[in-house]
Amino acid sequence: MAVEIQPLLKPSRLRRRGGLWGECLAEFLGTFVLIAFGCGVVAMAVAALPGSGRTSGPTTFFLGAGDWLLITWGWAMAVVFGVYVAGGVSGAHINPAVTLAFAVRRKFPWPKVLPYWISQLVGAFAGAALVYAVYHDAINTFDDAMKGPKTNGHTLASFSIFGTFPAPYFHGGIWGPLIDQIVGTAFLVMLVVALIDLRNTAVKANLGPLLIGFAVAAIGMSFGANAGYAINPARDLGPRLFTWAAGWQDLAMPGTLSGAFSNYFWIPIVGPLIGGVIGVLIYDLFIGDVLHIRAQEEIPPEPGRTRPATTADEE
């Protein structure tokens, strides 16, 4: 039974939140949820589980490929609930790459793009701050116990709780990680627009957020190790800015570790923005245009597709 919920604020104050301002608040909160649970699961895997005695040592994590599943499914659930939280108000882009792709090919108003981007970035920053507030003791204990290169007392492993960086086999090159981010985000946006396309086999019964989370899990399992599968400029830049302010210094901004990589910060921004546009264009070229022409020419669906009900007169 539906229950009427009284607003917290007076109606006169609520009116201003009925438009773009309300959408920005939703994007902020949705992205906040995304980062709180996403970075939170990495903090669990990297620092909290080892530090609480639940692994074989205080710095022991990722003993096998299966451990990566904790990260991928954690981020998947973070996306699911971020979309559920914000979807009814803003559409829950919670990703600047999605916002840009929707502006290019889904008639999302261009004047809203920058406000959405800012809201997503601030939400990501706030989510990272919450994770650090909850886990800073575990993170500091982990960094103290770790051996090897440190930046202001922090390690690359603890930075990985918040931000992304390229795998060593790229040898500091930019093209491998950049292509990885383009490809991963292209898949993300292509799958998102497929799942919400009512002309196609769109998800029913409000299960869209869950299937979008599955898409993120699939990308993490298939493409995650190359560069941490940021596939979202706000997801990387917001926590990166926070960690820079919290003491990770050059590891965070400009994203430099001597002998490994340098000035990396722009790749998880530019790559996803490019990839998102490519993803929606590929979907529209191969699928969307076909669905459009079939609808215009009233071509029936292929066998196996659900067909609309017809009456005897129509037949």
Steps between C-alpha positions, in 0.01 A plus 500: 500500500632842404561734791515874454838627622504858616791711368768613741506851357222752448335490155641843416853367545426177317399665174855597412599135535243380249721577201872497429598565861316188611658297220844617609427400858399156376818466291704604803336241726502224239870550432567526873339157548698362205834606645414422863427137416750468214804643676368344820529147361857569387585634845362175643710286267824697522516629856215394729497123446881467536515744789220327692674165492273345241780422256833323544686825569449874559588583139370187326231546238423372149646156548318371192293610205184418691573781746442744215134396506454675834596826329298447183181400676542775759523763229208337319279534808623856549374585152170319557414695813635830372264469203206396717556799728517767231318348204154636568619861510797542265516177303805404710777567253750507792771505232609795284564263209134392507385862522712598199387200295135576577551861396656390171242236405207499747392866494616566854509881527849636453451778760458228764825321418736716707270515807467121488878460469564729797241318713652163413852618579402650835303187588801283419728720711258478793467123463878460512516721809245278673697184418818658636320614816379144562819318402786741571627294793512185287661690212769657718575165667528335161736770368718476810533124456566508126855499366619664183462848348288746693380851428455705817458171687236365261532209258369440152290215640316731738452753221332224300214515751404834350658548158621304201839454336644295214638147531881466500502322165413829327845628610367852554351531151175687447347324200426167667314649798330760281369238258396286796289785640346575162408135443364441851283812498380432145373162620343659808302761308409259221358257757320776690322635192412144394348423840283813503399496131128422495520418129737216585468232770503762774496390862160507666377515861757753617790259461703738284735608780577139588587411141713813466686383810552164331645687202752674727590165658558350155727787400696469824546127456602527134691828485565607860866420560649715225424832666247443776193549277416854607261532198367812672687833522328600825566161659874554456546877518288560812683247720829600336452860607409387849807280536719781372360724775532217757873451446561261210655794312649411159350152504160666470573821310643503243504122535871426504706218647868520416605225263143377444270767354472877487227762454239227480205701638359605161466150352202390716333828403561526126481127423150449646363817339617380160392142564150594611430687178645215295282250686172678432596560136581132448170394655301743288685406180464124538175469700319829552477590132368152415234525771406845375448398138311186600264707713441742210434220253304295756720197446407232756758374750717203424376153612562455869438867578188591693240623253229755578154356552271518198126457460323290240398816313863619484606164362 
